[in-house]
Amino acid sequence: AFNGASFFTASDSAPSALPSGSNPRTMCLWYNLTAVTGNTVIQYGAGAAGNAFGPGVYPAFHEAYTYSYSVYANVVPTTNVWRHVCIVGTGTDLLVYINGALVAQGFSPSTNTVLSSLAVGKSNFQADFITGSLDEVRIYNRTRRAIDVAAVYTAGQ
């Protein structure tokens, strides 16, 4: 659970097993926010164009980003409801799945994720904390197909 002001979890060093560079990756998680103020949910990488990876939740939309390059899903976040989000990075594209369904896809140039600390509950280089709970955070070193994302969502319901 995260309080929106100071609670978060971060690694002390760069987790070497996370997908980096332009290699494919998928990040999935469940969230239940009690407030939506515009925040990074979980992220790793550096604060330069193309060098970070993670999902964001804002009052009017969801986002998948590689820092400076984002794909926005025009799905309004809900509060006090568990929602499943997966973001997929193919190296050149970002895809956003919410509750097992593809809701946005777009080109993300210069994806070159740098391995630096992993932060859960906020950005690892900005103070934008989430308010609510996360569960079953998973980071895969491959591109998960739509059928795989739907299966993870269905299994967790």
C-alpha positions as a Python dict, from the first residue, in 0.01 Angstrom:
ca = {
    (1, 'A'): (0, 0, 0),
    (2, 'F'): (124, 349, -87),
    (3, 'N'): (24, 678, 77),
    (4, 'G'): (79, 926, -209),
    (5, 'A'): (342, 1121, -21),
    (6, 'S'): (638, 914, 89),
    (7, 'F'): (583, 537, 71),
    (8, 'F'): (760, 350, -206),
    (9, 'T'): (1002, 63, -259),
    (10, 'A'): (1323, 92, -459),
    (11, 'S'): (1624, -122, -531),
    (12, 'D'): (1961, 1, -406),
    (13, 'S'): (2127, -87, -735),
    (14, 'A'): (2038, -169, -1092),
    (15, 'P'): (1864, -509, -1107),
    (16, 'S'): (2072, -676, -1377),
    (17, 'A'): (1802, -928, -1474),
    (18, 'L'): (1559, -661, -1605),
    (19, 'P'): (1526, -618, -1982),
    (20, 'S'): (1737, -327, -2104),
    (21, 'G'): (1832, -150, -2424),
    (22, 'S'): (1574, -204, -2696),
    (23, 'N'): (1509, -565, -2593),
    (24, 'P'): (1144, -673, -2568),
    (25, 'R'): (971, -665, -2232),
    (26, 'T'): (630, -677, -2067),
    (27, 'M'): (528, -532, -1731),
    (28, 'C'): (197, -639, -1574),
    (29, 'L'): (38, -550, -1242),
    (30, 'W'): (-286, -506, -1053),
    (31, 'Y'): (-362, -168, -898),
    (32, 'N'): (-632, -26, -674),
    (33, 'L'): (-588, 350, -640),
    (34, 'T'): (-765, 558, -378),
    (35, 'A'): (-672, 881, -560),
    (36, 'V'): (-552, 961, -912),
    (37, 'T'): (-329, 1265, -927),
    (38, 'G'): (-91, 1182, -1212),
    (39, 'N'): (176, 937, -1113),
    (40, 'T'): (429, 682, -1223),
    (41, 'V'): (318, 345, -1089),
    (42, 'I'): (644, 153, -1128),
    (43, 'Q'): (955, 234, -1326),
    (44, 'Y'): (1315, 148, -1394),
    (45, 'G'): (1574, 326, -1602),
    (46, 'A'): (1718, 675, -1623),
    (47, 'G'): (1564, 1019, -1671),
    (48, 'A'): (1670, 1073, -2032),
    (49, 'A'): (1477, 1029, -2356),
    (50, 'G'): (1411, 661, -2421),
    (51, 'N'): (1603, 546, -2112),
    (52, 'A'): (1322, 445, -1871),
    (53, 'F'): (1028, 206, -1883),
    (54, 'G'): (703, 192, -1690),
    (55, 'P'): (332, 267, -1666),
    (56, 'G'): (170, 587, -1546),
    (57, 'V'): (-185, 662, -1434),
    (58, 'Y'): (-325, 1013, -1473),
    (59, 'P'): (-672, 1159, -1411),
    (60, 'A'): (-783, 1122, -1775),
    (61, 'F'): (-570, 838, -1917),
    (62, 'H'): (-320, 556, -1870),
    (63, 'E'): (31, 577, -2014),
    (64, 'A'): (314, 348, -2117),
    (65, 'Y'): (644, 526, -2159),
    (66, 'T'): (1012, 499, -2230),
    (67, 'Y'): (1062, 849, -2083),
    (68, 'S'): (985, 1132, -2324),
    (69, 'Y'): (820, 886, -2562),
    (70, 'S'): (475, 783, -2447),
    (71, 'V'): (165, 602, -2565),
    (72, 'Y'): (-156, 724, -2405),
    (73, 'A'): (-462, 507, -2351),
    (74, 'N'): (-774, 720, -2333),
    (75, 'V'): (-920, 506, -2057),
    (76, 'V'): (-1009, 702, -1746),
    (77, 'P'): (-860, 540, -1434),
    (78, 'T'): (-1097, 430, -1161),
    (79, 'T'): (-1052, 451, -788),
    (80, 'N'): (-1130, 186, -530),
    (81, 'V'): (-1151, -86, -797),
    (82, 'W'): (-882, -341, -880),
    (83, 'R'): (-764, -302, -1240),
    (84, 'H'): (-509, -506, -1436),
    (85, 'V'): (-258, -320, -1655),
    (86, 'C'): (10, -460, -1886),
    (87, 'I'): (248, -255, -2094),
    (88, 'V'): (449, -421, -2366),
    (89, 'G'): (764, -282, -2523),
    (90, 'T'): (870, -440, -2850),
    (91, 'G'): (1177, -222, -2900),
    (92, 'T'): (995, 15, -3135),
    (93, 'D'): (633, 4, -3018),
    (94, 'L'): (453, 36, -2688),
    (95, 'L'): (122, -139, -2619),
    (96, 'V'): (-117, -79, -2330),
    (97, 'Y'): (-358, -349, -2210),
    (98, 'I'): (-620, -283, -1944),
    (99, 'N'): (-818, -572, -1800),
    (100, 'G'): (-689, -802, -2073),
    (101, 'A'): (-784, -580, -2370),
    (102, 'L'): (-549, -381, -2595),
    (103, 'V'): (-647, -14, -2552),
    (104, 'A'): (-352, 171, -2710),
    (105, 'Q'): (-52, 110, -2931),
    (106, 'G'): (207, 343, -3074),
    (107, 'F'): (560, 398, -3198),
    (108, 'S'): (826, 472, -2938),
    (109, 'P'): (1151, 585, -3102),
    (110, 'S'): (1490, 548, -2939),
    (111, 'T'): (1396, 286, -2681),
    (112, 'N'): (1721, 226, -2496),
    (113, 'T'): (1632, 144, -2136),
    (114, 'V'): (1928, 197, -1907),
    (115, 'L'): (1952, -31, -1606),
    (116, 'S'): (1921, 178, -1294),
    (117, 'S'): (1715, 137, -980),
    (118, 'L'): (1367, -10, -992),
    (119, 'A'): (1108, 200, -806),
    (120, 'V'): (766, 68, -709),
    (121, 'G'): (506, 326, -606),
    (122, 'K'): (677, 622, -776),
    (123, 'S'): (925, 724, -1043),
    (124, 'N'): (1285, 651, -953),
    (125, 'F'): (1390, 1007, -1038),
    (126, 'Q'): (1083, 1218, -958),
    (127, 'A'): (865, 1252, -649),
    (128, 'D'): (531, 1147, -799),
    (129, 'F'): (400, 891, -553),
    (130, 'I'): (87, 681, -603),
    (131, 'T'): (-196, 652, -353),
    (132, 'G'): (-337, 301, -330),
    (133, 'S'): (-226, -61, -357),
    (134, 'L'): (-35, -274, -609),
    (135, 'D'): (-30, -650, -642),
    (136, 'E'): (131, -919, -858),
    (137, 'V'): (388, -696, -1030),
    (138, 'R'): (556, -899, -1303),
    (139, 'I'): (830, -801, -1546),
    (140, 'Y'): (896, -1037, -1836),
    (141, 'N'): (1199, -1030, -2065),
    (142, 'R'): (982, -1096, -2370),
    (143, 'T'): (688, -951, -2555),
    (144, 'R'): (371, -1111, -2421),
    (145, 'R'): (108, -1175, -2685),
    (146, 'A'): (-249, -1049, -2649),
    (147, 'I'): (-372, -1400, -2566),
    (148, 'D'): (-109, -1427, -2288),
    (149, 'V'): (-207, -1091, -2138),
    (150, 'A'): (-575, -1189, -2145),
    (151, 'A'): (-491, -1520, -1974),
    (152, 'V'): (-297, -1346, -1693),
    (153, 'Y'): (-589, -1107, -1641),
    (154, 'T'): (-848, -1386, -1639),
    (155, 'A'): (-644, -1600, -1398),
    (156, 'G'): (-617, -1312, -1152),
    (157, 'Q'): (-986, -1222, -1140),
}
